[in-house]
């Protein structure tokens, strides 16, 4: 049980990092991405990008992406499909590649817990 809670906390931290990157890239407040409603079109697209980034850059399964974002798995899957479809545009694809690389390069600090190191 404790391990599952740690994993969820880690997933939520990754989701927030992806939200921050998407909010910054789209120029929308991060609170709009975290809101339970869609807000503006830009905020909805930024939220979809954040879910996609959590899935692709952090290699989280869609079920865990959905949990971390407080959404249904079908919502996370829809977001990823929408962004994948948009990647046919070369400029959008290059932009997404840059966002993915920035998140993949995020360093993690190893914490010692009970004598063992963990990420």
Beta strands, then each sheet from edge to edge (+ up, - down):
strand 1: 111-113
strand 2: 116-118
sheet 1: 1+ 2-
end
